Amino acid sequence: MGMDREFLILVAAGLLSLLVIGIAGVEHFVVGAVLVATVVAVALVLALARFGPDRVPLETYLVRRMRYARGPKRYSYLRPAPRPRVAVTSEPPAPAAPRARPVTWQADDPGAAYGLATALAMIAGAYFLLWLGRGGADELAMLWRVLLPEQP
C-alpha cells in the first residue's frame, strides 16, 4: 500500500482533529492548536513508524505477533545434544559491524513529501478558518492592538 497508507492515516488525523475541535468546543486558539498538533503528531508516528527486524508497518507487525501468540508451541524436553569441539585458532575473529539502521522515509519516490505537506497545510487552513469563525478575528484584532499600539 505504501504511500497511500500514510496519506490515508494523515487524512483521517485531519478529520479527527476537526472533529475534536468541533465537539470539544475549544474557545482558545492555543488549546485547539495543541490538540490538533497532538493528533497530527500521533498520526505521523503511526504512519511512518516501522517495527520488527524486517521494518514492517504497525498493523502487519501486530498481526504477525497475534498469529504467533495463538499458534501451537513446540517444546522439547530432551537434553540438548553436546556441541562438537572446535579447534582454537591463534587469531581472534574480526569484530562485527554495528547493526544500526538509519531512520528513513520509506517512500517510493523522492517527491512523496509533497502530498503529506499538502495534507497538513489543508488541515491547518481548515482549523484557522474554523477558529476565525468562532471569534478568532476578535482575538487577532486584540493581539494586533497589543503588538502595534497607536502612536500619538
C-alpha positions as CSV (number, residue, x, y, z in Angstrom):
1,M,0.0,0.0,0.0
2,G,3.0,2.3,0.7
3,M,2.3,6.0,0.3
4,D,-1.5,5.5,0.1
5,R,-1.5,4.1,3.6
6,E,0.4,7.1,5.0
7,F,-1.8,9.6,3.2
8,L,-5.0,7.9,4.5
9,I,-3.7,8.0,8.0
10,L,-2.9,11.7,7.8
11,V,-6.3,12.5,6.2
12,A,-8.0,10.6,9.0
13,A,-6.0,12.5,11.5
14,G,-7.1,15.8,9.9
15,L,-10.7,14.8,10.0
16,L,-10.3,13.6,13.6
17,S,-8.6,16.9,14.6
18,L,-11.5,18.9,13.1
19,L,-14.0,16.6,14.9
20,V,-12.1,17.1,18.2
21,I,-12.3,20.9,17.7
22,G,-15.9,20.8,16.8
23,I,-17.1,18.5,19.6
24,A,-14.9,19.9,22.3
25,G,-16.0,23.5,21.6
26,V,-12.5,24.8,22.2
27,E,-12.7,28.5,22.8
28,H,-9.0,29.4,22.9
29,F,-6.7,29.1,19.9
30,V,-3.7,27.7,21.9
31,V,-5.6,24.8,23.4
32,G,-7.0,23.9,20.0
33,A,-3.6,24.2,18.4
34,V,-2.1,21.8,21.0
35,L,-4.9,19.3,20.5
36,V,-4.5,19.4,16.7
37,A,-0.7,19.2,16.9
38,T,-1.0,16.2,19.3
39,V,-3.4,14.3,17.0
40,V,-1.3,15.0,13.9
41,A,1.9,14.0,15.7
42,V,0.4,10.7,16.8
43,A,-0.8,10.1,13.2
44,L,2.7,10.9,11.8
45,V,4.2,8.4,14.3
46,L,1.6,5.7,13.3
47,A,2.1,6.4,9.6
48,L,5.9,6.4,9.4
49,A,6.9,4.0,12.2
50,R,8.3,0.6,11.2
51,F,8.6,-2.3,13.6
52,G,10.4,-5.6,13.8
53,P,13.6,-6.9,12.2
54,D,12.1,-6.5,8.7
55,R,10.7,-3.0,9.3
56,V,7.0,-3.5,8.6
57,P,4.1,-1.2,9.4
58,L,2.4,-1.4,12.8
59,E,-0.7,-3.4,11.6
60,T,1.4,-6.0,9.9
61,Y,3.7,-6.4,12.9
62,L,0.7,-6.7,15.3
63,V,-1.0,-9.3,13.0
64,R,2.2,-11.4,13.0
65,R,2.6,-11.2,16.8
66,M,-1.1,-12.2,17.4
67,R,-0.7,-15.1,14.9
68,Y,2.4,-16.3,16.7
69,A,0.8,-16.0,20.1
70,R,-2.2,-18.1,19.0
71,G,-0.2,-20.7,17.2
72,P,0.9,-24.0,18.8
73,K,4.3,-24.0,20.5
74,R,6.6,-27.0,20.2
75,Y,8.6,-27.7,23.3
76,S,11.4,-30.2,23.6
77,Y,12.0,-31.8,27.0
78,L,15.1,-33.7,25.9
79,R,18.6,-32.7,26.9
80,P,20.3,-30.7,24.2
81,A,22.9,-32.6,22.2
82,P,26.5,-31.8,23.1
83,R,28.3,-29.3,20.9
84,P,31.1,-30.5,18.7
85,R,34.5,-29.3,19.8
86,V,36.0,-26.6,17.6
87,A,39.8,-26.2,17.2
88,V,41.0,-22.9,18.7
89,T,42.6,-20.6,16.2
90,S,45.5,-18.3,17.0
91,E,44.0,-15.1,15.8
92,P,40.8,-13.6,17.2
93,P,37.8,-13.1,15.0
94,A,37.2,-9.7,13.4
95,P,34.7,-7.5,15.2
96,A,31.3,-7.4,13.7
97,A,30.0,-4.1,12.3
98,P,27.2,-2.4,14.3
99,R,23.7,-3.2,13.1
100,A,22.4,0.3,13.3
101,R,20.0,1.3,10.6
102,P,19.2,4.9,9.6
103,V,15.7,6.3,10.0
104,T,14.3,6.6,6.5
105,W,11.1,8.0,5.0
106,Q,10.2,4.6,3.4
107,A,8.6,6.3,0.4
108,D,8.7,5.1,-3.1
109,D,9.7,8.3,-4.8
110,P,11.6,11.5,-3.7
111,G,8.6,13.8,-4.2
112,A,6.4,11.9,-1.7
113,A,6.6,14.6,0.9
114,Y,4.6,16.9,-1.3
115,G,1.4,15.0,-0.6
116,L,2.0,14.9,3.1
117,A,2.8,18.6,3.3
118,T,-0.3,19.5,1.2
119,A,-2.5,17.4,3.6
120,L,-1.0,19.1,6.6
121,A,-1.4,22.6,5.1
122,M,-5.1,21.8,4.3
123,I,-5.7,20.7,7.9
124,A,-4.0,23.9,9.3
125,G,-6.0,26.1,6.9
126,A,-9.3,24.4,7.8
127,Y,-8.6,24.8,11.5
128,F,-7.6,28.5,11.0
129,L,-10.9,29.2,9.2
130,L,-12.8,27.4,12.0
131,W,-11.0,29.5,14.6
132,L,-11.8,32.7,12.7
133,G,-15.4,31.8,12.5
134,R,-15.6,31.2,16.3
135,G,-14.3,34.6,17.3
136,G,-10.7,34.3,16.4
137,A,-10.9,37.5,14.4
138,D,-11.6,39.4,17.7
139,E,-8.6,37.7,19.4
140,L,-6.5,38.5,16.4
141,A,-7.6,42.2,16.4
142,M,-6.8,42.4,20.2
143,L,-3.4,40.9,19.6
144,W,-2.8,43.3,16.8
145,R,-3.6,46.3,19.1
146,V,-1.2,45.0,21.8
147,L,1.6,44.4,19.4
148,L,1.2,47.6,17.4
149,P,-0.2,50.3,19.7
150,E,-1.2,53.6,18.1
151,Q,1.4,56.3,18.0
152,P,0.4,59.8,19.1
